[in-house]
Amino acid sequence: DDSKLKLGTGDDLQIYHNGTDNFIKNVNGAFKLLMGSEYALTATANAGVELYYNDLKTFETLEYGAKVKRTTGGDTDFEIEACEGQAAALQLRADDGDDDADKFRLRADPNGCFYITNYASGSWENNASFCGNGGFYFYHDNSEKIRSMASGIRVIGDNSNYDTIMLSAQSANGDPSISFGRYDFTGTNRGAAIKYEYSTANTQEQGHLD
């Protein structure tokens, strides 16, 4: 276990086992791994590590993180592929990730939807979701508030207050407004309207502005 294989005039490259782990120690210059005549890996002291595909650098570590780059050809992809029936996710953690509010996640679910989630409350909660061949959904504190439908957009209240769209003027003298109009599509007159609907077990009101 105390023996070392030393190569180079100044023992520049050493290979040894310390009784527990195996080591390849590079003393001078960069450490380069080649497959035939093509680079596969380069590591430089006080710098970074580079990985190659077909002798072209595609990944490197940097002082501020890492970089993936396709040197030639088409788009650059970073792929995360889950096993059958499972989700693929990418977690982002700010400020050392030591607080729940530091954590966010991008998740592609097996149900065909893509989620943006946060961990502020100690468990994963939705901020937004987007579903293939379906709609988009936006959340407030993990409660759905806006969704798209084939017929338009729906705003969802909290079961204790009105379903509300609030318009705020940009200045003290401004007036918020909703604008709509009538348009002609392929020779057929069709109207644009703002519709309201209120319903309980005993009463129902509905109407529209057009």
Summary of the structure (lengths in Angstrom):
residues: 210
radius of gyration: 29.4
end to end distance: 86.9
largest distance: 94.2
contacts: 393
relative contact order: 0.05
helix: 3%
strand: 48%
